[in-house]
Amino acid sequence: MCTSGRVTAMDSLYVGSHLQEMSEYEASADDLSGREFLDLAWRYLRIPLILLIVEVSYRLLTYPRNTLGLLQVSEAYIWHGINLLLFGAESSTIAEHRGWMTKVVLHHPSFPSDLGHTLPLYVSDECAGMHEFVFFAALVLMSDGVDFRRRLKTVMWAAPVIFMLNMIRLVMLFPVALYSCSDAPGQPLCDMGMWEFHNFILYTGSMIAIVGAWMLWFIWAGGTKGTLERAIDTETPKTRLKIRNPFPAGTWAALAMAGVLFLWAGQLAFLDEDGIEARQVSEDCIDGGVVSAICSDAHRAASDMEWRAWSLTVISLALIPASVLVYEGPSTSEDE
């Protein structure tokens, strides 16, 4: 049995009013207010600003030569060992460079004869891969739209991956140099192709790869959706930093390390005999207007000592808030 009825004017008015309320609600849910838009813009625009600060800080901290000495030596030995395995027992040798075993000399009859058919290279601070790791870690840790624990896991996984990619870049120098010298074996500057490859990867290719990898990870981890949700969510408490209470054992250990580093910086700046001697020789050269290799070495040694003391001071001071403060914020994804 079917029933039929007549729609009155009152019913039409009620339905129309209800539909209008629903459309207004949907519009308000989809549109961003001015404050929400500014908050969303700040979440993205602060990334290049913080990256600039991280870049400048990294440059200042690693200005002295061999700041990452232990890492550089480790990579030099691994690089040398892989060369021996892949290219033969006489493909490379390892030697000292400025007091550290970071020099790897590549050997082949096709390499420039004016260099003794060798290519003397070394693992510098810039070639150690730490710069790329710090840059990527900063991008990941600033990605507010992703759960903080997932960000930490990503940074921990990124360390060995970036190390392996950097090692592949170093190992590739031998075959690239061999190919570069294939047209004019033994001729001076036949290795220029290798240097072009090295400089492109070091200064351009690595940054493109890191930014591209971060963008893919950010989309895959739901960062775009999470950032938008945080910008328009007014009920979820905002992220904040607070002082740990009480201090765990890790905080006390970090504070102790900060104190040791600060004392070490003072020792380098005021008590180190080599640094004091280098500073004195440098000042005598400047006062006497002397220009020589000894003076140049003294200038550089004194500068390295001052910058190393400065770096240790900054690290020790940065350890204090890093260990005392704790990050509190809402989770934007389910715990894994």
Secondary structure, 3 states (H helix, E strand, C coil): CCCCCCCCHHHHHHHHHHHHHHHHHHHHHHCCCHHHHHHHHHHHHHHHHHHHHHHHHHHHHCCCCCCCHHHHHHHHHHHHHHHHHHHCCCCEEEEEECCEEEEEEEECCCCCHHHCCEEEEECCCHHHCHHHHHHHHHHHHCCCCCCHHHHHHHHHHHHHHHHHHHHHHHHCHHHHHHHHCCCCCCCCCCCHHHHHHHHHHHHHHHHHHHHHHHHHHHHHCCHHHHHHHHHHCCCCCCCEEEECCCCCHHHHHHHHHHHHHHHHHHHHHHCCHHHHHHHHHHHHHHHHCCCCHHHHHHHHHHHHHHHHHHHHHHHHHHHHHHHHEEEECCCCCCCC
